[in-house]
Amino acid sequence: MHRSFSGGRKYLSGGYWDQPFSKPYFENSTKREVTTTVGQVAYLHCRVRNLGDRAVSWIRKRDLHILTVGILTYTISQAEILGNPELHLKSGSDINLTCIVRQTPEPPTYIYWYHGRRVINYSQRGGINVVTEKQTRTSRLLISKAQPSDSGNYTCSPSNSESASVLVHVLNEEL
């Protein structure tokens, strides 16, 4: 995670002035890495000097998403599709994807699979099987006898966490 400031001027009797030599800084006692187990609480302590009228924001580094400002509870839950982020398969073979939802206090209510923007859990195509085990937070997508039209982005989207995607290429020629 990354921390950032907002604001930055002080008022003195004659007006506002910038503080070039007394900028906010994080004390060295601030831990850079905190580890906990799923379902347990992790405390992210942050001690800042010369904060003034500024605020500290916690930002998730991978997507620069602001997680919180102030004292709040936040958990990072995420889905992961096992294997490579890109798959190349021969036409007629099976697409077999496994999605695991990690770091959630409760199992997801549902896990939807998308091919592009279309939900495929209840597809009329035939040959598509989705098995979701809530307690193990796992969902498996099996597409039998894949064709080139099955190529594209596949996304596992749980009700209570961020989604995960893989790109699948179904090729007519030999691999």
VOBA-1610 file (N, C-alpha, C; in pm, whole numbers, padded with zeros to 5 digits, always signed):
BEGIN
Met+00083-00117+00000Met+00000+00000+00000Met+00088+00123+00000His+00031+00231-00047His+00103+00356-00059His+00024+00461+00015Arg+00091+00553+00080Arg+00024+00659+00153Arg+00048+00790+00082Ser-00052+00880+00081Ser-00033+01009+00017Ser-00100+01117+00100Phe-00063+01240+00073Phe-00116+01354+00146Phe-00206+01437+00056Ser-00296+01513+00118Ser-00370+01616+00046Ser-00358+01745+00126Gly-00372+01856+00061Gly-00360+01984+00130Gly-00216+02031+00128Gly-00182+02137+00207Gly-00042+02172+00212Gly-00002+02313+00247Arg-00089+02401+00300Arg-00047+02537+00335Arg-00085+02564+00479Lys-00006+02649+00544Lys-00034+02689+00682Lys-00071+02837+00684Tyr-00150+02874+00783Tyr-00188+03014+00798Tyr-00107+03076+00910Leu-00043+03188+00881Leu+00030+03267+00979Leu-00040+03403+00980Ser-00025+03480+01084Ser-00100+03605+01099Ser-00099+03692+00973Gly+00006+03688+00894Gly+00013+03770+00773Gly-00048+03704+00651Gly-00092+03582+00660Gly-00151+03512+00545Gly-00099+03370+00538Tyr-00123+03305+00421Tyr-00080+03167+00401Tyr+00064+03163+00355Trp+00135+03059+00394Trp+00272+03041+00348Trp+00302+02893+00334Asp+00386+02858+00238Asp+00425+02719+00218Asp+00534+02683+00318Gln+00540+02557+00354Gln+00638+02510+00452Gln+00744+02425+00382Pro+00844+02486+00320Pro+00941+02406+00246Pro+01026+02316+00333Phe+01048+02349+00460Phe+01137+02270+00544Phe+01064+02188+00649Ser+00933+02197+00653Ser+00860+02120+00754Ser+00746+02042+00691Lys+00776+01973+00582Lys+00676+01892+00514Lys+00639+01772+00601Pro+00520+01717+00581Pro+00483+01596+00655Pro+00577+01481+00619Tyr+00598+01393+00714Tyr+00679+01275+00687Tyr+00630+01161+00775Phe+00653+01039+00725Phe+00617+00918+00799Phe+00734+00879+00887Glu+00704+00849+01012Glu+00810+00804+01102Glu+00865+00671+01056Asn+00991+00648+01083Asn+01055+00523+01043Asn+00997+00401+01114Ser+00924+00422+01222Ser+00866+00310+01296Ser+00747+00248+01222Thr+00699+00313+01115Thr+00587+00261+01038Thr+00630+00135+00964Lys+00558+00024+00988Lys+00589-00102+00921Lys+00553-00093+00774Arg+00639-00144+00689Arg+00616-00145+00544Arg+00532-00265+00502Glu+00536-00373+00580Glu+00465-00495+00544Glu+00397-00553+00667Val+00269-00585+00653Val+00192-00645+00762Val+00130-00773+00707Thr+00144-00883+00780Thr+00090-01011+00737Thr-00009-01062+00840Thr-00119-01119+00791Thr-00218-01180+00879Thr-00278-01299+00807Thr-00362-01374+00874Thr-00430-01487+00811Thr-00571-01445+00772Val-00629-01518+00679Val-00764-01489+00631Val-00862-01490+00748Gly-00945-01388+00754Gly-01046-01379+00858Gly-00999-01308+00984Gln-00869-01284+00995Gln-00814-01215+01112Gln-00796-01066+01081Val-00785-00987+01184Val-00770-00842+01169Val-00622-00808+01154Ala-00592-00717+01063Ala-00457-00662+01049Ala-00466-00513+01075Tyr-00381-00464+01162Tyr-00378-00321+01193Tyr-00265-00256+01116Leu-00297-00152+01043Leu-00197-00077+00968Leu-00179+00056+01037His-00077+00063+01120His-00052+00185+01197His+00035+00278+01114Cys+00007+00406+01127Cys+00080+00506+01051Cys+00098+00629+01139Arg+00221+00665+01164Arg+00247+00784+01244Arg+00311+00889+01153Val+00244+01005+01145Val+00289+01112+01056Val+00319+01235+01139Arg+00429+01300+01109Arg+00467+01425+01175Arg+00443+01541+01079Asn+00411+01658+01134Asn+00387+01780+01056Asn+00273+01764+00956Leu+00168+01695+00997Leu+00056+01670+00907Leu-00023+01798+00878Gly-00036+01884+00978Gly-00111+02008+00958Gly-00255+01979+00923Asp-00307+02048+00821Asp-00447+02031+00781Asp-00462+01927+00670Arg-00359+01850+00646Arg-00363+01749+00541Arg-00429+01620+00594Ala-00459+01529+00501Ala-00515+01399+00538Ala-00425+01290+00481Val-00427+01174+00544Val-00353+01058+00495Val-00452+00962+00431Ser-00420+00914+00311Ser-00504+00817+00242Ser-00425+00688+00224Trp-00492+00575+00240Trp-00430+00446+00211Trp-00470+00411+00068Ile-00370+00383-00016Ile-00394+00357-00157Ile-00337+00220-00192Arg-00420+00138-00260Arg-00372+00007-00305Arg-00280+00028-00424Lys-00158-00020-00415Lys-00054+00008-00513Lys-00085-00047-00652Arg-00146-00168-00661Arg-00163-00230-00792Arg-00257-00154-00884Asp-00357-00083-00829Asp-00450-00010-00916Asp-00473+00134-00871Leu-00396+00181-00773Leu-00405+00317-00720Leu-00544+00352-00670His-00616+00253-00622His-00751+00272-00567His-00738+00320-00423Ile-00807+00431-00389Ile-00805+00479-00251Ile-00889+00385-00166Leu-00826+00327-00064Leu-00894+00231+00021Leu-00969+00300+00133Thr-00906+00394+00200Thr-00969+00461+00312Thr-00899+00592+00343Val-00972+00677+00405Val-00917+00799+00463Val-00968+00800+00605Gly-00879+00805+00703Gly-00921+00803+00842Gly-00909+00664+00900Ile-00987+00638+01004Ile-00982+00509+01073Ile-01103+00428+01030Leu-01080+00330+00946Leu-01186+00244+00895Leu-01135+00101+00887Thr-01226+00009+00865Thr-01188-00130+00844Thr-01197-00160+00696Tyr-01097-00226+00643Tyr-01096-00260+00501Tyr-01030-00396+00483Thr-01091-00479+00402Thr-01028-00607+00369Thr-01011-00614+00218Ile-00900-00669+00176Ile-00875-00687+00033Ile-00909-00831+00000Ser-01017-00849-00072Ser-01053-00983-00115Ser-01034-00988-00266Gln-00993-01102-00314Gln-00965-01112-00456Gln-00990-01252-00506Ala-01026-01258-00633Ala-01042-01386-00700Ala-00914-01415-00778Glu-00885-01543-00795Glu-00768-01583-00873Glu-00808-01702-00959Ile-00780-01693-01088Ile-00800-01807-01177Ile-00666-01878-01185Leu-00664-02005-01144Leu-00539-02081-01139Leu-00481-02100-01279Gly-00349-02101-01285Gly-00281-02123-01413Gly-00232-01994-01476Asn-00203-02003-01604Asn-00149-01890-01678Asn-00257-01787-01709Pro-00220-01659-01722Pro-00318-01556-01756Pro-00363-01562-01902Glu-00295-01644-01982Glu-00332-01660-02122Glu-00317-01807-02159Leu-00421-01864-02222Leu-00420-02006-02260Leu-00435-02021-02410His-00363-02116-02468His-00376-02151-02609His-00417-02297-02615Leu-00533-02323-02677Leu-00587-02458-02683Leu-00620-02495-02828Lys-00615-02622-02855Lys-00653-02674-02986Lys-00805-02687-02994Ser-00861-02657-03108Ser-01005-02672-03130Ser-01047-02815-03098Gly-01158-02830-03025Gly-01208-02962-02986Gly-01165-03004-02847Ser-01067-02935-02790Ser-01025-02967-02653Ser-01116-02896-02553Asp-01099-02925-02425Asp-01183-02867-02321Asp-01116-02745-02258Ile-01197-02645-02227Ile-01152-02532-02147Ile-01188-02565-02004Asn-01089-02566-01916Asn-01112-02601-01776Asn-01047-02493-01689Leu-01130-02406-01629Leu-01080-02295-01549Leu-01126-02310-01404Thr-01036-02285-01310Thr-01069-02291-01167Thr-01042-02156-01105Cys-01144-02103-01037Cys-01136-01974-00971Cys-01145-01995-00820Ile-01050-01934-00748Ile-01051-01940-00602Ile-01066-01798-00549Val-01158-01780-00454Val-01179-01649-00392Val-01105-01650-00260Arg-01012-01557-00245Arg-00926-01554-00127Arg-00956-01432-00041Gln-00926-01446+00087Gln-00930-01337+00184Gln-01068-01275+00201Thr-01170-01359+00207Thr-01304-01309+00237Thr-01350-01367+00369Pro-01409-01284+00455Pro-01458-01337+00583Pro-01574-01434+00564Glu-01653-01415+00459Glu-01767-01502+00429Glu-01754-01555+00287Pro-01806-01674+00259Pro-01807-01722+00121Pro-01893-01631+00033Pro-01862-01620-00095Pro-01945-01538-00183Pro-02085-01597-00197Thr-02184-01510-00211Thr-02321-01555-00234Thr-02332-01624-00369Tyr-02260-01573-00467Tyr-02258-01632-00601Tyr-02123-01602-00665Ile-02090-01680-00767Ile-01974-01653-00853Ile-02022-01667-00996Tyr-02020-01558-01071Tyr-02059-01561-01212Tyr-01935-01571-01299Trp-01948-01646-01407Trp-01845-01654-01510Trp-01894-01577-01631Tyr-01804-01499-01689Tyr-01835-01421-01809Tyr-01743-01463-01922His-01798-01465-02043His-01719-01474-02166His-01738-01339-02232Gly-01635-01256-02228Gly-01652-01116-02268Gly-01743-01049-02166Arg-01853-00992-02214Arg-01948-00924-02124Arg-02071-01010-02093Arg-02073-01132-02145Arg-02191-01217-02133Arg-02175-01320-02022Val-02274-01326-01931Val-02274-01428-01826Val-02296-01563-01893Ile-02212-01662-01859Ile-02225-01793-01923Ile-02265-01904-01826Asn-02292-01871-01701Asn-02333-01973-01605Asn-02457-02049-01652Tyr-02547-01980-01719Tyr-02674-02040-01761Tyr-02687-02038-01913Ser-02577-02052-01983Ser-02574-02042-02128Ser-02654-02153-02195Gln-02714-02119-02309Gln-02790-02216-02389Gln-02699-02296-02482Arg-02571-02260-02488Arg-02477-02321-02581Arg-02469-02473-02567Gly-02478-02523-02447Gly-02456-02665-02423Gly-02307-02691-02408Gly-02272-02792-02333Gly-02132-02824-02312Gly-02063-02735-02211Ile-02140-02649-02143Ile-02083-02561-02040Ile-02130-02610-01904Asn-02035-02633-01815Asn-02067-02681-01681Asn-01995-02592-01579Val-02071-02538-01483Val-02014-02457-01376Val-02044-02525-01243Val-01939-02552-01165Val-01956-02611-01032Val-01895-02515-00931Thr-01979-02466-00839Thr-01932-02372-00738Thr-01949-02433-00601Glu-01841-02433-00523Glu-01842-02483-00386Glu-01822-02364-00294Lys-01931-02317-00232Lys-01925-02195-00151Lys-01827-02206-00035Gln-01829-02316+00037Gln-01745-02326+00157Gln-01596-02323+00125Thr-01557-02380+00012Thr-01415-02376-00026Thr-01386-02254-00113Arg-01491-02175-00141Arg-01477-02051-00219Arg-01414-02079-00356Thr-01458-02187-00419Thr-01401-02231-00546Thr-01511-02248-00650Ser-01482-02208-00773Ser-01575-02229-00884Ser-01496-02282-01003Arg-01553-02383-01070Arg-01488-02442-01186Arg-01577-02425-01309Leu-01515-02381-01417Leu-01584-02366-01544Leu-01526-02468-01641Leu-01612-02552-01697Leu-01568-02651-01796Leu-01649-02629-01924Ile-01579-02606-02033Ile-01644-02592-02163Ile-01592-02707-02249Ser-01682-02798-02284Ser-01644-02916-02362Ser-01635-02882-02510Lys-01540-02945-02576Lys-01522-02934-02721Lys-01520-02789-02768Ala-01426-02714-02715Ala-01415-02571-02745Ala-01389-02547-02894Gln-01447-02440-02944Gln-01432-02397-03083Gln-01367-02259-03085Pro-01316-02215-03201Pro-01257-02081-03208Pro-01351-01970-03159Ser-01482-01989-03173Ser-01578-01888-03124Ser-01578-01879-02971Asp-01519-01979-02904Asp-01508-01975-02758Asp-01385-01896-02712Ser-01304-01848-02806Ser-01188-01766-02772Ser-01234-01636-02709Gly-01151-01580-02624Gly-01182-01450-02565Gly-01146-01443-02419Asn-01194-01339-02356Asn-01166-01312-02216Asn-01269-01383-02128Tyr-01223-01462-02031Tyr-01310-01529-01934Tyr-01285-01468-01797Thr-01394-01429-01731Thr-01384-01361-01603Thr-01464-01434-01497Cys-01401-01454-01382Cys-01466-01509-01263Cys-01502-01389-01177Ser-01631-01372-01148Ser-01677-01252-01077Ser-01758-01291-00953Pro-01693-01298-00835Pro-01763-01330-00711Pro-01845-01211-00660Ser-01946-01240-00581Ser-02034-01135-00527Ser-01961-01043-00430Asn-01857-01092-00364Asn-01797-01015-00256Asn-01648-00986-00273Ser-01598-00990-00395Ser-01457-00956-00414Ser-01432-00912-00558Glu-01310-00870-00581Glu-01272-00829-00715Glu-01264-00951-00806Ser-01291-00930-00933Ser-01292-01040-01029Ser-01151-01070-01080Ala-01139-01181-01153Ala-01013-01221-01215Ala-01044-01268-01356Ser-00948-01251-01447Ser-00971-01286-01587Ser-00853-01361-01646Val-00883-01440-01749Val-00781-01504-01832Val-00823-01487-01977Leu-00725-01489-02065Leu-00751-01479-02208Leu-00730-01617-02269Val-00832-01667-02339Val-00828-01800-02398Val-00828-01789-02550His-00734-01860-02614His-00727-01867-02760His-00754-02011-02799Val-00860-02034-02876Val-00889-02167-02928Val-00851-02165-03076Leu-00752-02246-03113Leu-00694-02241-03247Leu-00734-02362-03330Asn-00760-02339-03459Asn-00792-02448-03551Asn-00669-02532-03583Glu-00553-02468-03594Glu-00432-02540-03633Glu-00371-02613-03514Glu-00272-02695-03544Glu-00201-02770-03440Glu-00122-02674-03351Leu-00109-02710-03224Leu-00028-02629-03131Leu+00117-02668-03138
//
